């Protein structure tokens, strides 16, 4: 059992928790993830490691309440326990040789992008961060990004906070003005990562994207998290849990990934509704 030592709401749908898991805290690196179960009968879900404290033995996770398991997790409080917390899994984000980086986070994807920005900042790289949200109400982690960035641009789709527009607007402005980065790292919705990649392509800047497909075991055995890459005209299958979650944005078949991501939408919606009804009944 793994104790929830801290919990706070980042916005109405996004929650941050710190879980007591000393072995994971000792080994985890930015870009890696864990798989948890809220209880022994629950489903396994992957969540990115949003930070660690090796001295306290805690691991930070940030999640959006969208399905049955995140709904159940959201109802857990400080001092309570979750059943399973396995990790770290996946390949850490590559940092070697990167001196100037642009980190782009969209929505709850900022929870994944933030520890990556912090790691590059710790290593002495020049960090530009661009973070985007639907509106001011969905803003998260602005202070953390500001502390980890040499330059921060905040965007909202509706203009209710900071600049109006999506994250590709300032990126294009920077690239057209002659700005060059060793790497652009985009983390967020598939459509956002796709258009970041398309924006960067004419300028020849390398793009890394973080894939978060359906995942069950996290060891490459189930095949649920497969991702199709296009290399030299050939289609190559990789698995996000063991080969990723980071991939070359220019190789990803984003349309296939989006189609696969929609396959279980109705099932997840119904499971979420059942869980909400059960939790309401319990209260």
C-alpha positions as CSV (number, residue, x, y, z in Angstrom):
1,X,0.0,0.0,0.0
2,X,1.2,3.5,-0.8
3,X,0.3,6.5,1.3
4,X,-1.0,9.8,-0.1
5,X,1.1,12.3,1.9
6,X,-0.1,15.5,0.1
7,X,-2.9,16.5,-2.1
8,X,-3.9,19.8,-3.7
9,X,-6.2,21.0,-6.5
10,X,-4.4,22.8,-9.4
11,X,-7.7,23.7,-11.1
12,X,-11.3,22.3,-11.0
13,X,-10.3,19.1,-12.9
14,X,-6.6,18.6,-12.2
15,X,-5.2,17.3,-9.0
16,X,-1.6,17.0,-7.7
17,X,-0.7,14.2,-5.2
18,X,2.5,13.2,-3.5
19,X,2.8,9.5,-2.9
20,X,5.1,7.8,-0.4
21,X,7.1,5.4,-2.7
22,X,10.8,5.6,-1.7
23,X,12.2,3.1,-4.1
24,X,10.5,4.9,-7.1
25,X,11.6,8.3,-5.8
26,X,15.2,7.1,-5.7
27,X,15.3,5.9,-9.3
28,X,12.8,8.0,-11.3
29,X,14.0,10.5,-13.9
30,X,12.1,13.2,-15.9
31,X,10.1,11.7,-18.7
32,X,9.5,8.4,-17.0
33,X,6.1,7.2,-15.6
34,X,4.5,4.9,-13.1
35,X,1.5,2.6,-13.3
36,X,-0.9,2.6,-10.4
37,X,-4.1,1.0,-9.2
38,X,-6.3,2.8,-6.7
39,X,-7.5,-0.6,-5.2
40,X,-6.9,-4.3,-5.8
41,X,-9.8,-4.6,-8.2
42,X,-9.1,-1.4,-10.1
43,X,-7.6,-0.9,-13.6
44,X,-4.0,0.0,-14.2
45,X,-3.3,3.5,-15.4
46,X,-0.1,5.2,-16.4
47,X,0.8,8.6,-14.9
48,X,3.9,10.6,-15.6
49,X,6.3,11.3,-12.7
50,X,5.9,15.0,-12.1
51,X,8.6,15.3,-9.5
52,X,10.4,13.3,-6.8
53,X,11.9,14.0,-3.4
54,X,14.4,11.2,-2.7
55,X,15.0,12.5,0.9
56,X,11.3,12.3,1.8
57,X,10.8,9.2,-0.4
58,X,7.8,10.8,-2.3
59,X,6.8,10.9,-5.9
60,X,4.5,13.6,-7.3
61,X,1.8,12.8,-9.8
62,X,-0.6,15.2,-11.5
63,X,-3.8,13.9,-13.2
64,X,-7.0,15.1,-14.8
65,X,-10.3,13.6,-13.7
66,X,-11.6,12.2,-16.9
67,X,-12.3,8.5,-16.4
68,X,-13.4,6.0,-13.7
69,X,-9.9,5.5,-12.2
70,X,-9.0,9.1,-12.0
71,X,-12.4,9.8,-10.5
72,X,-11.8,7.2,-7.8
73,X,-8.2,8.5,-7.2
74,X,-9.5,12.1,-7.0
75,X,-11.8,11.0,-4.1
76,X,-8.8,9.7,-2.1
77,X,-7.5,12.1,0.6
78,X,-4.3,12.8,2.4
79,X,-3.4,10.0,4.8
80,X,-5.3,7.4,2.7
81,X,-3.6,4.7,0.6
82,X,-3.7,3.4,-2.9
83,X,-3.0,-0.3,-3.7
84,X,-0.2,-0.3,-6.3
85,X,2.4,2.1,-7.5
86,X,4.9,0.5,-9.9
87,X,7.9,2.2,-11.6
88,X,9.8,4.0,-12.8
89,X,8.9,2.9,-16.3
90,X,9.8,4.1,-19.8
91,X,13.0,5.8,-21.1
92,X,14.0,9.1,-19.5
93,X,14.0,12.2,-21.7
94,X,17.3,12.7,-23.5
95,X,19.2,15.7,-22.3
96,X,22.8,15.1,-23.5
97,X,24.2,17.7,-25.8
98,X,21.1,20.0,-25.6
99,X,22.1,23.5,-24.6
100,X,19.1,25.4,-25.9
101,X,15.7,23.9,-25.7
102,X,12.1,24.9,-26.2
103,X,9.6,23.1,-24.0
104,X,6.0,23.2,-25.1
105,X,3.2,22.0,-22.9
106,X,-0.5,21.9,-23.6
107,X,-3.2,21.6,-20.9
108,X,-2.5,18.8,-18.4
109,X,0.5,17.8,-20.6
110,X,2.2,20.6,-18.7
111,X,2.4,18.2,-15.8
112,X,4.8,16.1,-17.9
113,X,6.6,19.1,-19.4
114,X,7.3,20.8,-16.1
115,X,9.8,18.3,-14.7
116,X,11.6,18.1,-18.1
117,X,12.0,21.9,-18.0
118,X,13.3,21.8,-14.5
119,X,15.8,19.1,-15.4
120,X,17.2,21.1,-18.3
121,X,17.3,24.2,-16.1
122,X,19.2,22.2,-13.5
123,X,21.7,21.1,-16.1
124,X,22.3,24.8,-17.2
125,X,20.6,24.7,-20.6
126,X,18.8,27.8,-21.9
127,X,15.1,27.0,-21.5
128,X,12.3,28.6,-23.4
129,X,8.8,27.4,-22.2
130,X,5.5,27.9,-24.0
131,X,2.4,26.6,-22.2
132,X,-1.1,26.7,-23.5
133,X,-4.6,26.3,-22.0
134,X,-8.2,26.6,-23.1
135,X,-8.8,29.5,-20.7
136,X,-7.5,31.0,-17.4
137,X,-9.7,28.5,-15.5
138,X,-7.5,25.6,-16.7
139,X,-4.1,27.3,-16.0
140,X,-1.7,25.1,-14.0
141,X,2.0,25.3,-12.9
142,X,2.7,28.8,-14.2
143,X,5.0,29.6,-11.2
144,X,6.9,26.4,-11.6
145,X,7.5,27.0,-15.3
146,X,8.6,30.5,-14.6
147,X,11.2,29.4,-12.1
148,X,12.6,26.8,-14.5
149,X,12.6,28.9,-17.6
150,X,14.8,31.7,-19.0
151,X,11.7,32.8,-21.0
152,X,8.1,31.8,-20.5
153,X,5.1,32.4,-22.8
154,X,1.6,31.6,-21.6
155,X,-1.2,31.2,-24.1
156,X,-5.0,30.8,-23.7
157,X,-7.3,29.8,-26.6
158,X,-9.9,32.4,-25.6
159,X,-7.5,35.2,-24.5
160,X,-8.8,35.2,-20.9
161,X,-5.2,35.2,-19.6
162,X,-1.9,36.3,-21.1
163,X,-1.8,36.0,-24.9
164,X,-4.6,34.7,-27.0
165,X,-4.0,31.8,-29.4
166,X,-2.4,28.4,-29.4
167,X,1.2,27.4,-28.6
168,X,2.3,27.3,-32.3
169,X,1.8,31.1,-32.6
170,X,4.8,32.2,-30.5
171,X,6.8,29.2,-31.7
172,X,6.4,30.3,-35.3
173,X,7.2,33.9,-34.4
174,X,10.4,32.8,-32.7
175,X,11.5,30.5,-35.6
176,X,10.7,33.1,-38.3
177,X,12.7,35.7,-36.3
178,X,15.7,33.4,-36.6
179,X,15.6,31.7,-33.2
180,X,17.2,28.3,-33.2
181,X,16.9,25.5,-30.7
182,X,18.8,22.3,-30.3
183,X,15.5,20.6,-29.6
184,X,11.8,21.3,-29.3
185,X,10.0,19.1,-26.8
186,X,6.2,19.1,-27.2
187,X,3.9,17.4,-24.6
188,X,0.1,17.6,-24.7
189,X,-2.9,16.6,-26.8
190,X,-2.0,14.8,-30.0
191,X,-3.4,17.5,-32.3
192,X,-1.1,20.1,-30.5
193,X,2.0,17.9,-30.8
194,X,1.1,17.3,-34.5
195,X,0.9,21.0,-35.3
196,X,4.0,21.9,-33.3
197,X,5.8,19.3,-35.4
198,X,4.4,20.8,-38.6
199,X,5.3,24.3,-37.5
200,X,9.0,23.3,-36.8
201,X,9.5,21.2,-39.9
202,X,10.3,24.0,-42.4
203,X,13.0,25.2,-40.1
204,X,14.6,21.8,-39.6
205,X,14.5,21.9,-35.8
206,X,14.4,18.5,-34.1
207,X,11.1,17.8,-32.3
208,X,10.5,15.3,-29.6
209,X,6.9,14.4,-28.6
210,X,5.7,12.4,-25.6
211,X,3.1,9.7,-26.5
212,X,0.5,8.6,-24.0
213,X,-1.6,5.8,-25.7
214,X,-3.7,3.2,-24.0
215,X,-1.5,1.1,-21.8
216,X,-2.1,-1.9,-19.6
217,X,1.1,-3.6,-18.3
218,X,3.8,-1.1,-19.0
219,X,6.3,-3.8,-20.0
220,X,5.7,-4.2,-23.7
221,X,3.8,-7.5,-23.4
222,X,0.2,-6.4,-24.1
223,X,0.8,-4.4,-27.2
224,X,-1.9,-1.9,-26.3
225,X,0.4,1.1,-26.4
226,X,1.8,0.5,-29.9
227,X,2.8,3.5,-31.9
228,X,3.5,3.6,-35.6
229,X,6.5,5.4,-36.9
230,X,7.2,6.1,-40.5
231,X,10.9,5.8,-41.3
232,X,12.2,6.0,-44.9
233,X,8.8,5.2,-46.3
234,X,8.5,2.1,-44.1
235,X,6.0,1.7,-41.2
236,X,7.7,0.6,-37.9
237,X,5.8,-0.5,-34.7
238,X,7.1,0.6,-31.4
239,X,5.7,0.5,-27.9
240,X,5.4,3.7,-25.8
241,X,5.9,1.9,-22.5
242,X,9.4,0.5,-23.3
243,X,10.6,2.4,-26.4
244,X,9.1,5.7,-25.3
245,X,7.2,7.6,-24.2
246,X,9.4,10.1,-26.1
247,X,9.6,9.8,-29.9
248,X,10.8,11.8,-32.9
249,X,7.8,13.9,-33.8
250,X,8.6,13.8,-37.6
251,X,8.2,10.0,-37.5
252,X,4.9,9.7,-35.7
253,X,1.7,8.8,-37.5
254,X,-0.4,11.2,-35.6
255,X,-3.7,10.4,-37.5
256,X,-3.4,6.7,-36.6
257,X,-2.6,7.5,-33.0
258,X,-5.6,9.8,-32.7
259,X,-7.9,7.1,-34.2
260,X,-6.6,4.5,-31.7
261,X,-7.1,7.0,-28.9
262,X,-10.8,7.3,-29.7
263,X,-11.5,3.6,-29.8
264,X,-12.6,3.3,-26.1
265,X,-14.0,6.8,-25.6
266,X,-17.6,5.6,-25.1
267,X,-16.6,2.7,-22.8
268,X,-14.5,5.2,-20.7
269,X,-17.4,7.6,-20.5
270,X,-19.8,5.0,-19.3
271,X,-17.3,3.6,-16.8
272,X,-16.7,7.2,-15.5
273,X,-20.5,7.7,-15.1
274,X,-20.8,4.4,-13.1
275,X,-18.0,5.4,-10.8
276,X,-19.4,8.8,-10.2
277,X,-22.8,7.3,-9.3
278,X,-21.1,4.7,-7.0
279,X,-19.1,7.4,-5.2
280,X,-22.1,9.6,-4.8
281,X,-24.0,6.7,-3.3
282,X,-21.2,6.0,-0.9
283,X,-21.3,9.5,0.4
